[in-house]
Amino acid sequence: MVAVKANRRRKRKTYTKMDILFYICTYFILGLFAFLCVFPFYYMFINTISDNHLSRTGVILFYPIGVHFNNYVEMLQMRGLAQAANISVLRTLIGTVTAVLCTSFVAFILTKKNLWGRKTWYRYFIITMYLQIGIVPWFMNMQMLGLTNNFLAYVIGVINPFNLVLTKTFIDNLPPSLIESAEIDGAGTMTVFLKIVMPLSKPILATTAIFTAVNHWNAFIDTFILMTDSRLFTLQFMLFEFLSRNRFPPILPGGVFDPSRVMTATSLRMTMSMIVVMPVLLLYPFFQRFFVKGIMLGAVKG
């Protein structure tokens, strides 16, 4: 035991003064960067639970004053908020599932060496990543297809070329012997895709799901251009209305009538922003390990 401890002491790395200085500077810079990323959300949150008058005057900077949660209670009673939340959740769930399934299946098909015109089809998808038709032709096309004031407009674009490249590269790196052995045993294309490719592609599927879900959750331009029916408005579009047009939908009565808790334009914007951002902040840490692994494996070929 004495010899083992002595060997461990010898193997311990000795740090010079320059090494210590380097690590101190590195941790300081990374800590400062993390603080700059986190502080805006912290600032927004403490202003939503502080005295609304003080929040409006800009007094709340580093810690809450006059803590209360009346803003969230009032926001939850706002007319149209529940409907907008349902539309946002449905759009995110349906759009993410269909996009991941379609993108992964197309990527799997494009890895088939015997596919007719495989390189041509692949280039066709890639070129759409660089050439955009513009908003006016897109709106005219959606209008001719009858997708204005239609929920399908939110979920009809299912294949993202960037996600397609990541997924195809990942599937290309899977052991070809697994797919070949399954095909020899009589497995069809769908069987190979559902039972072999998809289970082995969980990291990249989780990565593309994160990208797609965040894009769906944060999108509001399509609502702004295509939707005039308030029943199809999303949370993000309601927030856009608050921030850009100062339109405040009515709040149902029943709140606390303390003057310090009466909602102002500032508190309403802050609270609505927190409600919109919170789901992404809460869910992202659970998918982070898949995100890092999927990006590393899906971005490098060989």
Phi and psi in degrees as GROMACS dihedral restraints (atoms count N, CA, C in turn):
[ dihedral_restraints ]
;  ai    aj    ak    al  type     phi  dphi    fc
    3     4     5     6     1   -64.5    20    10
    4     5     6     7     1   -39.5    20    10
    6     7     8     9     1   -67.5    20    10
    7     8     9    10     1   -38.3    20    10
    9    10    11    12     1   -64.5    20    10
   10    11    12    13     1   -43.0    20    10
   12    13    14    15     1   -65.7    20    10
   13    14    15    16     1   -35.8    20    10
   15    16    17    18     1   -65.9    20    10
   16    17    18    19     1   -40.7    20    10
   18    19    20    21     1   -64.5    20    10
   19    20    21    22     1   -38.7    20    10
   21    22    23    24     1   -63.0    20    10
   22    23    24    25     1   -40.2    20    10
   24    25    26    27     1   -63.9    20    10
   25    26    27    28     1   -38.2    20    10
   27    28    29    30     1   -67.2    20    10
   28    29    30    31     1   -34.8    20    10
   30    31    32    33     1   -77.6    20    10
   31    32    33    34     1   -14.7    20    10
   33    34    35    36     1   -64.5    20    10
   34    35    36    37     1   133.3    20    10
   36    37    38    39     1   -74.8    20    10
   37    38    39    40     1   133.4    20    10
   39    40    41    42     1   -94.4    20    10
   40    41    42    43     1   133.6    20    10
   42    43    44    45     1  -102.3    20    10
   43    44    45    46     1   130.1    20    10
   45    46    47    48     1   -81.3    20    10
   46    47    48    49     1   172.4    20    10
   48    49    50    51     1   -63.1    20    10
   49    50    51    52     1   -35.2    20    10
   51    52    53    54     1   -67.8    20    10
   52    53    54    55     1   -37.6    20    10
   54    55    56    57     1   -62.8    20    10
   55    56    57    58     1   -45.0    20    10
   57    58    59    60     1   -63.5    20    10
   58    59    60    61     1   -42.3    20    10
   60    61    62    63     1   -63.4    20    10
   61    62    63    64     1   -39.8    20    10
   63    64    65    66     1   -62.9    20    10
   64    65    66    67     1   -45.9    20    10
   66    67    68    69     1   -66.4    20    10
   67    68    69    70     1   -37.4    20    10
   69    70    71    72     1   -62.9    20    10
   70    71    72    73     1   -46.2    20    10
   72    73    74    75     1   -65.0    20    10
   73    74    75    76     1   -39.6    20    10
   75    76    77    78     1   -63.9    20    10
   76    77    78    79     1   -48.2    20    10
   78    79    80    81     1   -66.3    20    10
   79    80    81    82     1   -34.2    20    10
   81    82    83    84     1   -65.5    20    10
   82    83    84    85     1   -45.3    20    10
   84    85    86    87     1   -65.2    20    10
   85    86    87    88     1   -45.1    20    10
   87    88    89    90     1   -64.9    20    10
   88    89    90    91     1   -39.6    20    10
   90    91    92    93     1   -65.0    20    10
   91    92    93    94     1   -39.6    20    10
   93    94    95    96     1   -65.1    20    10
   94    95    96    97     1   -41.2    20    10
   96    97    98    99     1   -63.9    20    10
   97    98    99   100     1   -42.3    20    10
   99   100   101   102     1   -63.6    20    10
  100   101   102   103     1   -39.6    20    10
  102   103   104   105     1   -63.1    20    10
  103   104   105   106     1   -42.5    20    10
  105   106   107   108     1   -65.5    20    10
  106   107   108   109     1   -29.6    20    10
  108   109   110   111     1   -76.7    20    10
  109   110   111   112     1   -36.9    20    10
  111   112   113   114     1   -86.6    20    10
  112   113   114   115     1   -32.9    20    10
  114   115   116   117     1   -58.5    20    10
  115   116   117   118     1   -41.2    20    10
  117   118   119   120     1   -57.6    20    10
  118   119   120   121     1   -38.8    20    10
  120   121   122   123     1   -70.8    20    10
  121   122   123   124     1   -39.0    20    10
  123   124   125   126     1   -64.0    20    10
  124   125   126   127     1   -43.6    20    10
  126   127   128   129     1   -61.3    20    10
  127   128   129   130     1   -42.8    20    10
  129   130   131   132     1   -64.9    20    10
  130   131   132   133     1   -40.0    20    10
  132   133   134   135     1   -67.9    20    10
  133   134   135   136     1   -46.0    20    10
  135   136   137   138     1   -66.5    20    10
  136   137   138   139     1   -26.2    20    10
  138   139   140   141     1   -75.4    20    10
  139   140   141   142     1   -23.6    20    10
  141   142   143   144     1   -77.8    20    10
  142   143   144   145     1   -21.8    20    10
  144   145   146   147     1  -110.0    20    10
  145   146   147   148     1     8.8    20    10
  147   148   149   150     1  -102.5    20    10
  148   149   150   151     1   174.4    20    10
  150   151   152   153     1   -54.2    20    10
  151   152   153   154     1   122.5    20    10
  153   154   155   156     1   -64.4    20    10
  154   155   156   157     1   -32.9    20    10
  156   157   158   159     1   -67.4    20    10
  157   158   159   160     1   -44.1    20    10
  159   160   161   162     1   -66.3    20    10
  160   161   162   163     1   -35.8    20    10
  162   163   164   165     1   -64.4    20    10
  163   164   165   166     1   -40.0    20    10
  165   166   167   168     1   -66.6    20    10
  166   167   168   169     1   -33.4    20    10
  168   169   170   171     1   -85.6    20    10
  169   170   171   172     1    -1.7    20    10
  171   172   173   174     1    82.0    20    10
  172   173   174   175     1    19.4    20    10
  174   175   176   177     1   -76.8    20    10
  175   176   177   178     1   -33.4    20    10
  177   178   179   180     1   -76.9    20    10
  178   179   180   181     1   115.0    20    10
  180   181   182   183     1  -124.2    20    10
  181   182   183   184     1   -50.5    20    10
  183   184   185   186     1  -120.8    20    10
  184   185   186   187     1   -17.8    20    10
  186   187   188   189     1  -150.9    20    10
  187   188   189   190     1   150.4    20    10
  189   190   191   192     1   -74.5    20    10
  190   191   192   193     1   149.1    20    10
  192   193   194   195     1  -128.7    20    10
  193   194   195   196     1   132.8    20    10
  195   196   197   198     1    65.0    20    10
  196   197   198   199     1    55.6    20    10
  198   199   200   201     1   -61.6    20    10
  199   200   201   202     1   132.6    20    10
  201   202   203   204     1  -158.2    20    10
  202   203   204   205     1   160.9    20    10
  204   205   206   207     1  -118.2    20    10
  205   206   207   208     1    23.6    20    10
  207   208   209   210     1   -64.8    20    10
  208   209   210   211     1   -31.4    20    10
  210   211   212   213     1   -59.8    20    10
  211   212   213   214     1   -43.4    20    10
  213   214   215   216     1   -68.7    20    10
  214   215   216   217     1   -37.7    20    10
  216   217   218   219     1   -62.6    20    10
  217   218   219   220     1   -43.8    20    10
  219   220   221   222     1   -66.5    20    10
  220   221   222   223     1   -40.2    20    10
  222   223   224   225     1   -64.5    20    10
  223   224   225   226     1   -38.3    20    10
  225   226   227   228     1   -66.9    20    10
  226   227   228   229     1   -19.6    20    10
  228   229   230   231     1   -93.0    20    10
  229   230   231   232     1     1.5    20    10
  231   232   233   234     1   -69.5    20    10
  232   233   234   235     1   136.3    20    10
  234   235   236   237     1   -67.8    20    10
  235   236   237   238     1   131.1    20    10
  237   238   239   240     1    90.8    20    10
  238   239   240   241     1   -13.0    20    10
  240   241   242   243     1   -68.9    20    10
  241   242   243   244     1   -43.1    20    10
  243   244   245   246     1   -63.8    20    10
  244   245   246   247     1   -41.7    20    10
  246   247   248   249     1   -63.3    20    10
  247   248   249   250     1   -42.8    20    10
  249   250   251   252     1   -64.5    20    10
  250   251   252   253     1   -38.7    20    10
  252   253   254   255     1   -64.4    20    10
  253   254   255   256     1   -41.5    20    10
  255   256   257   258     1   -61.3    20    10
  256   257   258   259     1   -42.1    20    10
  258   259   260   261     1   -64.3    20    10
  259   260   261   262     1   -42.7    20    10
  261   262   263   264     1   -64.3    20    10
  262   263   264   265     1   -43.1    20    10
  264   265   266   267     1   -66.8    20    10
  265   266   267   268     1   -46.4    20    10
  267   268   269   270     1   -62.3    20    10
  268   269   270   271     1   -43.0    20    10
  270   271   272   273     1   -60.9    20    10
  271   272   273   274     1   -44.2    20    10
  273   274   275   276     1   -66.2    20    10
  274   275   276   277     1   -45.3    20    10
  276   277   278   279     1   -66.4    20    10
  277   278   279   280     1   -54.1    20    10
  279   280   281   282     1   -65.3    20    10
  280   281   282   283     1   -44.5    20    10
  282   283   284   285     1   -63.9    20    10
  283   284   285   286     1   -38.9    20    10
  285   286   287   288     1   -69.5    20    10
  286   287   288   289     1   -46.4    20    10
  288   289   290   291     1   -62.9    20    10
  289   290   291   292     1   -48.0    20    10
  291   292   293   294     1   -66.0    20    10
  292   293   294   295     1   -38.3    20    10
  294   295   296   297     1   -66.7    20    10
  295   296   297   298     1   -43.7    20    10
  297   298   299   300     1   -65.5    20    10
  298   299   300   301     1   -43.5    20    10
  300   301   302   303     1   -64.1    20    10
  301   302   303   304     1   -48.7    20    10
  303   304   305   306     1   -67.0    20    10
  304   305   306   307     1   -42.8    20    10
  306   307   308   309     1   -64.9    20    10
  307   308   309   310     1   -44.2    20    10
  309   310   311   312     1   -67.2    20    10
  310   311   312   313     1   -36.6    20    10
  312   313   314   315     1   -68.9    20    10
  313   314   315   316     1   -43.7    20    10
  315   316   317   318     1   -63.4    20    10
  316   317   318   319     1   -40.9    20    10
  318   319   320   321     1   -62.1    20    10
  319   320   321   322     1   -40.0    20    10
  321   322   323   324     1   -65.0    20    10
  322   323   324   325     1   -42.1    20    10
  324   325   326   327     1   -64.2    20    10
  325   326   327   328     1   -37.8    20    10
  327   328   329   330     1   -71.0    20    10
  328   329   330   331     1   -11.8    20    10
  330   331   332   333     1   -85.9    20    10
  331   332   333   334     1    -8.5    20    10
  333   334   335   336     1   -72.8    20    10
  334   335   336   337     1   121.3    20    10
  336   337   338   339     1   -67.4    20    10
  337   338   339   340     1   -28.5    20    10
  339   340   341   342     1   -91.6    20    10
  340   341   342   343     1    10.2    20    10
  342   343   344   345     1   -73.0    20    10
  343   344   345   346     1   128.8    20    10
  345   346   347   348     1   -66.6    20    10
  346   347   348   349     1   128.3    20    10
  348   349   350   351     1    63.9    20    10
  349   350   351   352     1    34.0    20    10
  351   352   353   354     1   -57.7    20    10
  352   353   354   355     1   -46.8    20    10
  354   355   356   357     1   -66.5    20    10
  355   356   357   358     1   -35.6    20    10
  357   358   359   360     1   -65.8    20    10
  358   359   360   361     1   -45.7    20    10
  360   361   362   363     1   -63.0    20    10
  361   362   363   364     1   -40.2    20    10
  363   364   365   366     1   -64.6    20    10
  364   365   366   367     1   -43.1    20    10
  366   367   368   369     1   -65.6    20    10
  367   368   369   370     1   -33.0    20    10
  369   370   371   372     1   -61.7    20    10
  370   371   372   373     1   -42.4    20    10
  372   373   374   375     1   -68.3    20    10
  373   374   375   376     1   -39.9    20    10
  375   376   377   378     1   -66.5    20    10
  376   377   378   379     1   -39.7    20    10
  378   379   380   381     1   -64.2    20    10
  379   380   381   382     1   -26.3    20    10
  381   382   383   384     1   -69.1    20    10
  382   383   384   385     1   -15.4    20    10
  384   385   386   387     1   -75.6    20    10
  385   386   387   388     1   -21.9    20    10
  387   388   389   390     1  -107.7    20    10
  388   389   390   391     1   -26.2    20    10
  390   391   392   393     1  -109.1    20    10
  391   392   393   394     1   118.3    20    10
  393   394   395   396     1  -111.4    20    10
  394   395   396   397     1   141.9    20    10
  396   397   398   399     1   -79.7    20    10
  397   398   399   400     1   -18.2    20    10
  399   400   401   402     1    98.0    20    10
  400   401   402   403     1   161.3    20    10
  402   403   404   405     1   -70.7    20    10
  403   404   405   406     1   -42.3    20    10
  405   406   407   408     1   -64.6    20    10
  406   407   408   409     1   -50.6    20    10
  408   409   410   411     1   -61.0    20    10
  409   410   411   412     1   -36.2    20    10
  411   412   413   414     1   -63.9    20    10
  412   413   414   415     1   -44.0    20    10
  414   415   416   417     1   -63.2    20    10
  415   416   417   418     1   -42.6    20    10
  417   418   419   420     1   -63.0    20    10
  418   419   420   421     1   -39.4    20    10
  420   421   422   423     1   -66.0    20    10
  421   422   423   424     1   -45.5    20    10
  423   424   425   426     1   -63.8    20    10
  424   425   426   427     1   -36.4    20    10
  426   427   428   429     1   -67.0    20    10
  427   428   429   430     1   -42.7    20    10
  429   430   431   432     1   -65.7    20    10
  430   431   432   433     1   -29.2    20    10
  432   433   434   435     1   -82.7    20    10
  433   434   435   436     1    -2.8    20    10
  435   436   437   438     1    74.2    20    10
  436   437   438   439     1    31.9    20    10
  438   439   440   441     1  -103.8    20    10
  439   440   441   442     1    10.9    20    10
  441   442   443   444     1   -81.6    20    10
  442   443   444   445     1   139.2    20    10
  444   445   446   447     1    53.2    20    10
  445   446   447   448     1    42.6    20    10
  447   448   449   450     1  -136.8    20    10
  448   449   450   451     1   127.9    20    10
  450   451   452   453     1   -61.2    20    10
  451   452   453   454     1   -27.7    20    10
  453   454   455   456     1   -61.2    20    10
  454   455   456   457     1   -23.3    20    10
  456   457   458   459     1   -62.1    20    10
  457   458   459   460     1   -26.0    20    10
  459   460   461   462     1   -74.8    20    10
  460   461   462   463     1   -28.2    20    10
  462   463   464   465     1  -120.7    20    10
  463   464   465   466     1     8.0    20    10
  465   466   467   468     1   -80.7    20    10
  466   467   468   469     1   -26.0    20    10
  468   469   470   471     1   -84.7    20    10
  469   470   471   472     1    98.1    20    10
  471   472   473   474     1  -104.6    20    10
  472   473   474   475     1   -15.0    20    10
  474   475   476   477     1  -117.7    20    10
  475   476   477   478     1   118.0    20    10
  477   478   479   480     1  -100.1    20    10
  478   479   480   481     1   124.4    20    10
  480   481   482   483     1   -61.4    20    10
  481   482   483   484     1   -35.0    20    10
  483   484   485   486     1   -64.9    20    10
  484   485   486   487     1   -45.7    20    10
  486   487   488   489     1   -64.1    20    10
  487   488   489   490     1   -33.8    20    10
  489   490   491   492     1   -62.6    20    10
  490   491   492   493     1   -42.5    20    10
  492   493   494   495     1   -63.3    20    10
  493   494   495   496     1   -45.7    20    10
  495   496   497   498     1   -60.5    20    10
  496   497   498   499     1   -45.7    20    10
  498   499   500   501     1   -67.8    20    10
  499   500   501   502     1   -43.4    20    10
  501   502   503   504     1   -62.3    20    10
  502   503   504   505     1   -42.7    20    10
  504   505   506   507     1   -63.0    20    10
  505   506   507   508     1   -39.6    20    10
  507   508   509   510     1   -64.5    20    10
  508   509   510   511     1   -46.4    20    10
  510   511   512   513     1   -65.8    20    10
  511   512   513   514     1   -34.1    20    10
  513   514   515   516     1   -60.4    20    10
  514   515   516   517     1   -29.0    20    10
  516   517   518   519     1   -88.0    20    10
  517   518   519   520     1    -2.2    20    10
  519   520   521   522     1   -71.1    20    10
  520   521   522   523     1   149.4    20    10
  522   523   524   525     1   -60.1    20    10
  523   524   525   526     1   117.5    20    10
  525   526   527   528     1   -65.9    20    10
  526   527   528   529     1   -21.2    20    10
  528   529   530   531     1   -64.7    20    10
  529   530   531   532     1   -31.7    20    10
  531   532   533   534     1   -64.8    20    10
  532   533   534   535     1   -45.7    20    10
  534   535   536   537     1   -68.0    20    10
  535   536   537   538     1   -41.4    20    10
  537   538   539   540     1   -64.8    20    10
  538   539   540   541     1   -41.0    20    10
  540   541   542   543     1   -66.2    20    10
  541   542   543   544     1   -37.2    20    10
  543   544   545   546     1   -66.9    20    10
  544   545   546   547     1   -39.7    20    10
  546   547   548   549     1   -67.2    20    10
  547   548   549   550     1   -36.1    20    10
  549   550   551   552     1   -65.0    20    10
  550   551   552   553     1   -35.4    20    10
  552   553   554   555     1   -76.6    20    10
  553   554   555   556     1    -1.1    20    10
  555   556   557   558     1   101.7    20    10
  556   557   558   559     1     8.6    20    10
  558   559   560   561     1   -73.1    20    10
  559   560   561   562     1   135.5    20    10
  561   562   563   564     1   -83.6    20    10
  562   563   564   565     1  -178.1    20    10
  564   565   566   567     1   -62.3    20    10
  565   566   567   568     1   -46.6    20    10
  567   568   569   570     1   -66.3    20    10
  568   569   570   571     1   -37.0    20    10
  570   571   572   573     1   -64.2    20    10
  571   572   573   574     1   -45.2    20    10
  573   574   575   576     1   -61.8    20    10
  574   575   576   577     1   -41.7    20    10
  576   577   578   579     1   -66.6    20    10
  577   578   579   580     1   -47.0    20    10
  579   580   581   582     1   -77.3    20    10
  580   581   582   583     1   -35.4    20    10
  582   583   584   585     1  -101.8    20    10
  583   584   585   586     1   -14.7    20    10
  585   586   587   588     1  -120.5    20    10
  586   587   588   589     1   -54.8    20    10
  588   589   590   591     1   -69.3    20    10
  589   590   591   592     1   -49.2    20    10
  591   592   593   594     1   -64.9    20    10
  592   593   594   595     1   -44.8    20    10
  594   595   596   597     1   -60.6    20    10
  595   596   597   598     1   -34.4    20    10
  597   598   599   600     1   -80.2    20    10
  598   599   600   601     1   -13.0    20    10
  600   601   602   603     1  -105.3    20    10
  601   602   603   604     1    21.5    20    10
  603   604   605   606     1   -56.5    20    10
  604   605   606   607     1   -41.9    20    10
  606   607   608   609     1   -60.1    20    10
  607   608   609   610     1   -46.3    20    10
  609   610   611   612     1   -73.9    20    10
  610   611   612   613     1   -31.5    20    10
  612   613   614   615     1   -66.5    20    10
  613   614   615   616     1   -40.0    20    10
  615   616   617   618     1   -64.9    20    10
  616   617   618   619     1   -37.3    20    10
  618   619   620   621     1   -64.8    20    10
  619   620   621   622     1   -50.0    20    10
  621   622   623   624     1   -66.2    20    10
  622   623   624   625     1   -31.1    20    10
  624   625   626   627     1   -64.9    20    10
  625   626   627   628     1   -39.1    20    10
  627   628   629   630     1   -63.5    20    10
  628   629   630   631     1   -48.2    20    10
  630   631   632   633     1   -56.8    20    10
  631   632   633   634     1   -48.3    20    10
  633   634   635   636     1   -67.4    20    10
  634   635   636   637     1   -43.7    20    10
  636   637   638   639     1   -63.4    20    10
  637   638   639   640     1   -42.9    20    10
  639   640   641   642     1   -64.6    20    10
  640   641   642   643     1   -40.8    20    10
  642   643   644   645     1   -62.3    20    10
  643   644   645   646     1   -43.3    20    10
  645   646   647   648     1   -66.4    20    10
  646   647   648   649     1   -42.1    20    10
  648   649   650   651     1   -67.0    20    10
  649   650   651   652     1   -34.9    20    10
  651   652   653   654     1   -91.3    20    10
  652   653   654   655     1    -9.7    20    10
  654   655   656   657     1   -71.6    20    10
  655   656   657   658     1   141.2    20    10
  657   658   659   660     1  -145.8    20    10
  658   659   660   661     1   -13.9    20    10
  660   661   662   663     1   -63.2    20    10
  661   662   663   664     1   -42.4    20    10
  663   664   665   666     1   -64.5    20    10
  664   665   666   667     1   -35.6    20    10
  666   667   668   669     1   -65.1    20    10
  667   668   669   670     1   -42.5    20    10
  669   670   671   672     1   -62.1    20    10
  670   671   672   673     1   -37.0    20    10
  672   673   674   675     1   -89.1    20    10
  673   674   675   676     1   -38.1    20    10
  675   676   677   678     1  -100.8    20    10
  676   677   678   679     1   -24.1    20    10
  678   679   680   681     1  -109.2    20    10
  679   680   681   682     1   129.5    20    10
  681   682   683   684     1  -118.0    20    10
  682   683   684   685     1   -11.7    20    10
  684   685   686   687     1   -82.1    20    10
  685   686   687   688     1   118.5    20    10
  687   688   689   690     1   -63.2    20    10
  688   689   690   691     1   -19.5    20    10
  690   691   692   693     1   -70.3    20    10
  691   692   693   694     1   -14.7    20    10
  693   694   695   696     1  -107.6    20    10
  694   695   696   697     1     9.6    20    10
  696   697   698   699     1   -72.2    20    10
  697   698   699   700     1   146.3    20    10
  699   700   701   702     1  -103.1    20    10
  700   701   702   703     1   168.0    20    10
  702   703   704   705     1   -59.7    20    10
  703   704   705   706     1   -40.4    20    10
  705   706   707   708     1   -66.0    20    10
  706   707   708   709     1   -36.1    20    10
  708   709   710   711     1   -69.1    20    10
  709   710   711   712     1   -37.3    20    10
  711   712   713   714     1   -62.9    20    10
  712   713   714   715     1   -41.2    20    10
  714   715   716   717     1   -63.5    20    10
  715   716   717   718     1   -40.7    20    10
  717   718   719   720     1   -59.9    20    10
  718   719   720   721     1   -41.0    20    10
  720   721   722   723     1   -62.6    20    10
  721   722   723   724     1   -41.3    20    10
  723   724   725   726     1   -63.4    20    10
  724   725   726   727     1   -45.2    20    10
  726   727   728   729     1   -76.6    20    10
  727   728   729   730     1   -34.9    20    10
  729   730   731   732     1  -100.9    20    10
  730   731   732   733     1   -27.9    20    10
  732   733   734   735     1  -120.2    20    10
  733   734   735   736     1    -2.5    20    10
  735   736   737   738     1    55.7    20    10
  736   737   738   739     1    38.9    20    10
  738   739   740   741     1   -97.7    20    10
  739   740   741   742     1   120.5    20    10
  741   742   743   744     1  -115.5    20    10
  742   743   744   745     1   110.3    20    10
  744   745   746   747     1   -65.3    20    10
  745   746   747   748     1   154.7    20    10
  747   748   749   750     1   -65.1    20    10
  748   749   750   751     1   145.6    20    10
  750   751   752   753     1  -108.3    20    10
  751   752   753   754     1   134.2    20    10
  753   754   755   756     1   -65.8    20    10
  754   755   756   757     1   146.1    20    10
  756   757   758   759     1   -69.7    20    10
  757   758   759   760     1   163.4    20    10
  759   760   761   762     1   125.1    20    10
  760   761   762   763     1    -1.1    20    10
  762   763   764   765     1   -80.1    20    10
  763   764   765   766     1  -179.9    20    10
  765   766   767   768     1   -83.0    20    10
  766   767   768   769     1   132.6    20    10
  768   769   770   771     1   -99.6    20    10
  769   770   771   772     1    26.3    20    10
  771   772   773   774     1   -66.3    20    10
  772   773   774   775     1   127.9    20    10
  774   775   776   777     1   -55.1    20    10
  775   776   777   778     1   -32.7    20    10
  777   778   779   780     1   -72.7    20    10
  778   779   780   781     1   -12.5    20    10
  780   781   782   783     1  -111.3    20    10
  781   782   783   784     1     2.9    20    10
  783   784   785   786     1   -69.5    20    10
  784   785   786   787     1   127.7    20    10
  786   787   788   789     1   -67.7    20    10
  787   788   789   790     1   133.8    20    10
  789   790   791   792     1  -106.5    20    10
  790   791   792   793     1   175.0    20    10
  792   793   794   795     1   -60.6    20    10
  793   794   795   796     1   -38.4    20    10
  795   796   797   798     1   -66.1    20    10
  796   797   798   799     1   -47.9    20    10
  798   799   800   801     1   -65.8    20    10
  799   800   801   802     1   -35.3    20    10
  801   802   803   804     1   -65.9    20    10
  802   803   804   805     1   -43.9    20    10
  804   805   806   807     1   -64.1    20    10
  805   806   807   808     1   -44.7    20    10
  807   808   809   810     1   -63.0    20    10
  808   809   810   811     1   -45.0    20    10
  810   811   812   813     1   -66.1    20    10
  811   812   813   814     1   -43.6    20    10
  813   814   815   816     1   -63.5    20    10
  814   815   816   817     1   -39.0    20    10
  816   817   818   819     1   -63.4    20    10
  817   818   819   820     1   -40.5    20    10
  819   820   821   822     1   -65.9    20    10
  820   821   822   823     1   -40.1    20    10
  822   823   824   825     1   -63.1    20    10
  823   824   825   826     1   -36.9    20    10
  825   826   827   828     1   -73.6    20    10
  826   827   828   829     1   -38.6    20    10
  828   829   830   831     1   -82.8    20    10
  829   830   831   832     1   -30.4    20    10
  831   832   833   834     1   -55.0    20    10
  832   833   834   835     1   -44.4    20    10
  834   835   836   837     1   -58.3    20    10
  835   836   837   838     1   -40.1    20    10
  837   838   839   840     1   -67.2    20    10
  838   839   840   841     1   -41.9    20    10
  840   841   842   843     1   -63.9    20    10
  841   842   843   844     1   -34.9    20    10
  843   844   845   846     1   -79.0    20    10
  844   845   846   847     1   -34.1    20    10
  846   847   848   849     1   -88.4    20    10
  847   848   849   850     1   -28.8    20    10
  849   850   851   852     1   -58.7    20    10
  850   851   852   853     1   -43.5    20    10
  852   853   854   855     1   -57.8    20    10
  853   854   855   856     1   -30.2    20    10
  855   856   857   858     1   -71.9    20    10
  856   857   858   859     1   -24.3    20    10
  858   859   860   861     1  -103.4    20    10
  859   860   861   862     1     2.8    20    10
  861   862   863   864     1   -64.4    20    10
  862   863   864   865     1   -40.8    20    10
  864   865   866   867     1   -64.3    20    10
  865   866   867   868     1   -38.5    20    10
  867   868   869   870     1   -67.9    20    10
  868   869   870   871     1   -36.4    20    10
  870   871   872   873     1   -61.0    20    10
  871   872   873   874     1   -50.2    20    10
  873   874   875   876     1   -65.0    20    10
  874   875   876   877     1   -47.5    20    10
  876   877   878   879     1   -63.6    20    10
  877   878   879   880     1   -42.2    20    10
  879   880   881   882     1   -65.9    20    10
  880   881   882   883     1   -39.8    20    10
  882   883   884   885     1   -65.1    20    10
  883   884   885   886     1   -43.4    20    10
  885   886   887   888     1   -65.9    20    10
  886   887   888   889     1   -42.2    20    10
  888   889   890   891     1   -81.4    20    10
  889   890   891   892     1   -29.3    20    10
  891   892   893   894     1   -86.7    20    10
  892   893   894   895     1   -13.1    20    10
  894   895   896   897     1   -99.3    20    10
  895   896   897   898     1   -10.7    20    10
  897   898   899   900     1  -118.2    20    10
  898   899   900   901     1   128.9    20    10
  900   901   902   903     1  -103.8    20    10
  901   902   903   904     1   137.7    20    10
